Amino acid sequence: MRHQLLALLARQPAYGYQLKQGLEQTFGAAYPQPNIGQIYVTLSRLEKSGLIRGTEVTQEGKPDKKVYEITEKGTEELAGWFEAPTEGPRVRDEFFMKLILAEDTDLADRLTLINNQRRHCINMMRGLNKLAATERGNRTSLLLIEGAVLHLQADLDWLERCQEELI
């Protein structure tokens, strides 16, 4: 969450609740709803690291609020995040570990494991398709959902391959 908050602060200074709203508006329902407590904990850590600076703002008749802005160090950190490649394929896949290690344990059948995982992927795809129907106006959310569906389809193809090779 630290880089997402830095990216929003690179646009303009904001206080915690505005950042929460910014994430929700940008990514829609496809993105897990950020917890305001997690946001403030992350902001505190970013401030301690010198990546952002907070300024208390007095409000008449309301509690004071803290407005945060990105620092030069924060801008450099964010630029590095944008430039760095994102982690690639997961070689240490937990499902695959279960599938391979289940053999000869008498605790799990490989075909049952594959079928359970297949059902799980299909159910997740159905849920994402329902979610997509509610996100018609949010292109960012729709792209995020489409990416997740494509990953699930690739997982289904891979499960088919595992079944061919191992069963």
C-alpha positions in Angstrom: 0.0 0.0 0.0 2.9 2.3 0.5 3.6 2.9 -3.2 -0.1 3.4 -4.0 -0.3 6.1 -1.3 2.9 7.7 -2.6 1.5 7.8 -6.1 -1.7 9.5 -4.9 0.4 12.0 -2.9 2.5 12.7 -6.0 -0.6 14.0 -7.6 -1.5 16.3 -4.8 -1.3 16.6 -1.0 -4.1 14.8 0.9 -5.3 13.6 4.3 -5.9 9.9 5.1 -9.6 9.7 4.3 -9.0 11.4 0.9 -6.4 8.8 0.1 -8.9 6.0 0.9 -11.4 7.6 -1.3 -8.8 8.1 -4.1 -8.0 4.4 -4.1 -11.7 3.4 -4.1 -12.5 5.8 -6.9 -9.5 4.8 -9.0 -9.8 1.0 -8.7 -13.5 0.6 -7.9 -14.9 -2.6 -6.4 -12.3 -4.8 -8.1 -9.6 -3.6 -5.6 -9.9 -4.7 -2.0 -11.4 -1.9 0.1 -8.6 -0.2 1.9 -8.8 -0.2 5.7 -8.5 3.4 7.0 -6.5 2.1 10.0 -4.0 0.5 7.6 -3.8 3.7 5.6 -2.9 5.7 8.7 -0.4 3.2 9.9 1.3 3.2 6.5 1.2 7.0 6.4 3.0 7.1 9.8 5.7 4.7 8.5 6.1 6.7 5.3 6.5 9.9 7.4 9.1 8.2 9.7 11.0 7.1 6.7 11.1 10.6 5.3 9.1 9.7 2.2 6.2 12.1 3.1 5.7 15.1 5.3 2.6 15.7 7.4 1.2 19.1 8.4 -1.5 19.6 11.0 -4.4 21.7 9.7 -6.7 23.3 12.2 -10.4 23.0 11.5 -13.0 25.1 13.2 -15.5 23.0 15.2 -13.8 19.8 14.1 -10.7 17.9 15.2 -7.5 18.9 13.5 -6.4 16.8 10.5 -3.1 16.0 9.1 -2.4 16.7 5.4 0.4 14.7 3.8 2.6 15.6 0.9 5.3 13.6 -0.8 9.0 14.6 -0.2 11.8 14.5 -2.7 13.0 11.2 -1.2 9.4 9.9 -1.6 9.4 11.0 -5.2 12.6 9.1 -5.8 11.2 6.0 -4.1 8.1 6.2 -6.2 10.0 6.7 -9.5 12.1 3.6 -8.6 8.9 1.6 -8.0 7.5 2.6 -11.4 10.8 1.7 -13.1 11.3 -1.7 -11.5 9.7 -4.7 -13.1 6.9 -6.4 -11.2 7.5 -9.9 -10.0 6.9 -12.5 -12.7 5.4 -16.0 -12.7 5.1 -17.7 -9.4 7.5 -20.7 -9.4 6.8 -21.6 -5.8 3.1 -22.2 -6.3 1.4 -23.6 -3.2 -1.2 -25.6 -5.1 1.6 -27.3 -7.1 3.5 -28.1 -3.9 0.3 -29.8 -2.6 -0.2 -31.7 -5.8 3.3 -33.1 -5.9 3.7 -33.8 -2.2 0.2 -35.5 -1.9 1.5 -38.5 -3.8 2.0 -41.5 -1.5 0.6 -39.8 1.6 -2.8 -41.5 1.4 -4.2 -38.1 2.5 -5.1 -36.6 -0.8 -5.9 -37.8 -4.3 -4.2 -35.8 -7.1 -7.3 -35.8 -9.4 -9.5 -34.6 -6.5 -7.0 -31.8 -5.8 -7.0 -30.7 -9.4 -10.8 -30.8 -9.7 -11.2 -28.8 -6.4 -8.7 -26.2 -7.7 -10.5 -26.1 -11.1 -13.9 -25.5 -9.4 -12.3 -22.8 -7.3 -11.0 -21.0 -10.4 -14.3 -21.3 -12.1 -16.2 -19.9 -9.1 -13.7 -17.0 -8.9 -14.2 -16.3 -12.6 -18.0 -16.2 -12.1 -17.6 -13.8 -9.2 -15.4 -11.6 -11.2 -17.8 -11.6 -14.2 -20.6 -10.5 -11.8 -18.4 -7.8 -10.4 -17.5 -6.6 -13.9 -21.2 -6.1 -14.6 -21.4 -3.7 -11.7 -18.3 -1.8 -12.8 -19.4 -0.8 -16.3 -18.3 2.9 -16.0 -14.9 2.3 -14.4 -12.3 1.3 -17.1 -9.5 0.8 -14.5 -11.6 -1.6 -12.5 -12.7 -3.5 -15.7 -9.0 -3.8 -16.7 -8.1 -5.2 -13.3 -11.0 -7.7 -13.5 -10.0 -8.7 -17.0 -6.4 -9.3 -15.9 -7.6 -11.5 -13.0 -9.9 -13.5 -15.3 -7.1 -14.0 -17.8 -4.8 -15.3 -15.1 -7.6 -17.7 -13.9 -8.0 -18.9 -17.5 -4.3 -19.6 -17.7 -4.5 -21.4 -14.3 -7.3 -23.6 -15.8 -5.2 -24.4 -18.8 -2.2 -25.2 -16.5 -4.4 -27.5 -14.4 -5.4 -29.4 -17.5 -1.7 -29.8 -18.3 -1.0 -31.0 -14.8 -3.8 -33.6 -15.1 -2.4 -34.8 -18.5 1.1 -35.2 -17.1 0.5 -36.5 -13.5 -2.7 -38.5 -13.6 
